[in-house]
C-alpha cells in the first residue's frame, strides 16, 4: 500500500510538472532565443522540478506517509532519472508517440520514481533493534 500511495503522489506530481512547463515557458523573455532556452533549461525546469518535489512532500505528509521527506527527495530524483532514461530509450528505438502522450510518459516516470523511493525508504528512521514487532517496550 505504501508503494501505491507514493506512486499516486508521483503520478500527480509528474503530470503537474509537465502541465506547468508550458505556462511557465510563456513567461516573457527579454533576451534572444538562445538566452531564453538557457534560462528555461538551467533555471525554469529545475525550479519546477524542485517545486513539484515540494508538492510531493506535502502530499505525502498530508497522507501521513512516513518517512515523507526522504521519499519525496528520492522519488523526485528517481522520477527525473526514469524520465531521462525513458525518453532516451524511446528516441533510440525510434518510437513515434502522439503529441499528447508526453504527460502520460512523465506521469508514469513520476509514479515509478516515487514507488521505487517508497520501497527503498520503507525502513528509514524506524527502530533498528526490531523489538517493535515482538511486543517489547523499550
C-alpha positions as a Markdown table, in Angstrom:
| # | Residue | x | y | z |
|---|---|---|---|---|
| 1 | Unk | 0.0 | 0.0 | 0.0 |
| 2 | Unk | 2.9 | 2.3 | 0.7 |
| 3 | Unk | 4.2 | 2.0 | -2.9 |
| 4 | Unk | 0.7 | 2.6 | -4.3 |
| 5 | Unk | 0.3 | 5.8 | -2.2 |
| 6 | Unk | 3.7 | 7.0 | -3.3 |
| 7 | Unk | 3.1 | 6.1 | -6.9 |
| 8 | Unk | -0.2 | 8.0 | -7.0 |
| 9 | Unk | 1.6 | 11.0 | -5.5 |
| 10 | Unk | 4.4 | 10.7 | -8.1 |
| 11 | Unk | 1.9 | 10.5 | -10.9 |
| 12 | Unk | 0.1 | 13.6 | -9.7 |
| 13 | Unk | 3.4 | 15.5 | -9.3 |
| 14 | Unk | 4.7 | 14.3 | -12.7 |
| 15 | Unk | 1.6 | 15.3 | -14.5 |
| 16 | Unk | 1.5 | 18.6 | -12.7 |
| 17 | Unk | 5.1 | 19.3 | -13.5 |
| 18 | Unk | 4.6 | 18.5 | -17.2 |
| 19 | Unk | 1.4 | 20.6 | -17.3 |
| 20 | Unk | 3.2 | 23.6 | -15.7 |
| 21 | Unk | 6.1 | 23.6 | -18.2 |
| 22 | Unk | 4.1 | 25.3 | -21.0 |
| 23 | Unk | 2.6 | 28.1 | -18.9 |
| 24 | Unk | 6.0 | 28.7 | -17.3 |
| 25 | Unk | 7.6 | 28.8 | -20.7 |
| 26 | Unk | 5.2 | 31.6 | -21.7 |
| 27 | Unk | 6.8 | 34.0 | -19.3 |
| 28 | Unk | 8.2 | 37.0 | -21.2 |
| 29 | Unk | 11.9 | 36.8 | -22.0 |
| 30 | Unk | 13.9 | 39.9 | -22.9 |
| 31 | Unk | 16.9 | 38.0 | -24.4 |
| 32 | Unk | 17.4 | 36.2 | -27.6 |
| 33 | Unk | 16.2 | 32.7 | -28.4 |
| 34 | Unk | 19.3 | 31.1 | -27.0 |
| 35 | Unk | 19.2 | 33.1 | -23.8 |
| 36 | Unk | 15.6 | 32.1 | -23.3 |
| 37 | Unk | 16.4 | 28.5 | -23.9 |
| 38 | Unk | 19.3 | 28.6 | -21.4 |
| 39 | Unk | 17.0 | 30.3 | -18.9 |
| 40 | Unk | 14.5 | 27.5 | -19.4 |
| 41 | Unk | 16.9 | 24.6 | -19.2 |
| 42 | Unk | 19.1 | 25.9 | -16.4 |
| 43 | Unk | 16.6 | 27.8 | -14.2 |
| 44 | Unk | 13.0 | 27.3 | -15.1 |
| 45 | Unk | 12.8 | 23.5 | -15.4 |
| 46 | Unk | 14.9 | 22.7 | -12.3 |
| 47 | Unk | 12.8 | 25.2 | -10.3 |
| 48 | Unk | 9.6 | 23.4 | -11.5 |
| 49 | Unk | 11.2 | 20.0 | -10.5 |
| 50 | Unk | 12.0 | 21.3 | -7.0 |
| 51 | Unk | 8.6 | 22.9 | -6.7 |
| 52 | Unk | 6.8 | 19.8 | -7.6 |
| 53 | Unk | 9.1 | 17.8 | -5.4 |
| 54 | Unk | 7.9 | 20.0 | -2.5 |
| 55 | Unk | 4.3 | 19.4 | -3.5 |
| 56 | Unk | 5.1 | 15.7 | -3.4 |
| 57 | Unk | 6.5 | 16.0 | 0.0 |
| 58 | Unk | 3.4 | 18.0 | 1.1 |
| 59 | Unk | 1.0 | 15.4 | -0.3 |
| 60 | Unk | 2.9 | 12.6 | 1.4 |
| 61 | Unk | 2.8 | 14.4 | 4.7 |
| 62 | Unk | -0.9 | 15.1 | 4.2 |
| 63 | Unk | -1.4 | 11.4 | 3.7 |
| 64 | Unk | 0.6 | 10.7 | 6.9 |
| 65 | Unk | 3.2 | 8.8 | 4.8 |
| 66 | Unk | 6.3 | 8.1 | 6.8 |
| 67 | Unk | 9.1 | 9.0 | 6.0 |
| 68 | Unk | 7.8 | 11.7 | 3.7 |
| 69 | Unk | 10.9 | 13.8 | 3.1 |
| 70 | Unk | 13.4 | 11.1 | 2.0 |
| 71 | Unk | 10.7 | 9.5 | -0.1 |
| 72 | Unk | 9.9 | 12.9 | -1.8 |
| 73 | Unk | 13.6 | 13.6 | -2.4 |
| 74 | Unk | 14.4 | 10.2 | -3.7 |
| 75 | Unk | 11.2 | 10.0 | -5.6 |
| 76 | Unk | 11.9 | 13.2 | -7.4 |
| 77 | Unk | 15.4 | 12.2 | -8.3 |
| 78 | Unk | 14.3 | 8.8 | -9.4 |
| 79 | Unk | 11.4 | 10.3 | -11.5 |
| 80 | Unk | 13.8 | 12.6 | -13.3 |
| 81 | Unk | 16.2 | 9.7 | -13.9 |
| 82 | Unk | 13.4 | 7.5 | -15.2 |
| 83 | Unk | 12.1 | 10.3 | -17.4 |
| 84 | Unk | 15.6 | 10.9 | -19.0 |
| 85 | Unk | 16.2 | 7.2 | -19.4 |
| 86 | Unk | 12.7 | 6.5 | -20.9 |
| 87 | Unk | 12.9 | 9.5 | -23.3 |
| 88 | Unk | 16.4 | 8.4 | -24.4 |
| 89 | Unk | 15.2 | 4.8 | -25.0 |
| 90 | Unk | 12.1 | 5.9 | -26.8 |
| 91 | Unk | 14.2 | 8.0 | -29.2 |
| 92 | Unk | 16.8 | 5.2 | -29.6 |
| 93 | Unk | 14.2 | 2.7 | -30.5 |
| 94 | Unk | 12.5 | 5.4 | -32.7 |
| 95 | Unk | 9.1 | 5.0 | -31.2 |
| 96 | Unk | 6.7 | 7.7 | -32.5 |
| 97 | Unk | 4.2 | 8.7 | -29.9 |
| 98 | Unk | 1.3 | 11.1 | -30.3 |
| 99 | Unk | 2.0 | 14.7 | -29.2 |
| 100 | Unk | -0.4 | 14.4 | -26.3 |
| 101 | Unk | 1.4 | 11.4 | -24.8 |
| 102 | Unk | 4.1 | 13.4 | -23.1 |
| 103 | Unk | 2.1 | 13.9 | -20.0 |
| 104 | Unk | 1.5 | 10.2 | -19.7 |
| 105 | Unk | 5.2 | 9.4 | -20.0 |
| 106 | Unk | 6.1 | 12.0 | -17.4 |
| 107 | Unk | 3.3 | 10.8 | -15.1 |
| 108 | Unk | 4.5 | 7.2 | -15.4 |
| 109 | Unk | 8.0 | 8.2 | -14.7 |
| 110 | Unk | 6.9 | 10.1 | -11.6 |
| 111 | Unk | 4.8 | 7.2 | -10.4 |
| 112 | Unk | 7.7 | 4.7 | -10.9 |
| 113 | Unk | 10.2 | 7.0 | -9.2 |
| 114 | Unk | 8.0 | 7.6 | -6.2 |
| 115 | Unk | 7.1 | 3.9 | -5.9 |
| 116 | Unk | 10.7 | 2.9 | -6.1 |
| 117 | Unk | 11.6 | 5.5 | -3.5 |
| 118 | Unk | 8.8 | 4.2 | -1.2 |
| 119 | Unk | 10.3 | 0.7 | -1.4 |
| 120 | Unk | 13.9 | 2.0 | -0.8 |
| 121 | Unk | 13.0 | 4.3 | 2.2 |
| 122 | Unk | 10.5 | 1.8 | 3.8 |
| 123 | Unk | 12.7 | 1.2 | 6.8 |
| 124 | Unk | 14.3 | 4.6 | 7.1 |
| 125 | Unk | 14.0 | 6.2 | 10.5 |
| 126 | Unk | 12.5 | 3.2 | 12.2 |
| 127 | Unk | 13.7 | 1.3 | 15.2 |
| 128 | Unk | 16.8 | -0.7 | 14.4 |
| 129 | Unk | 16.6 | -3.4 | 17.2 |
| 130 | Unk | 13.4 | -4.9 | 15.7 |
| 131 | Unk | 11.7 | -5.1 | 19.0 |
| 132 | Unk | 8.6 | -3.2 | 17.8 |
| 133 | Unk | 7.2 | -6.5 | 16.4 |
| 134 | Unk | 7.9 | -8.6 | 19.5 |
| 135 | Unk | 5.7 | -6.6 | 21.8 |
| 136 | Unk | 8.5 | -5.3 | 23.9 |
| 137 | Unk | 8.7 | -1.8 | 25.2 |
| 138 | Unk | 11.9 | 0.0 | 25.3 |
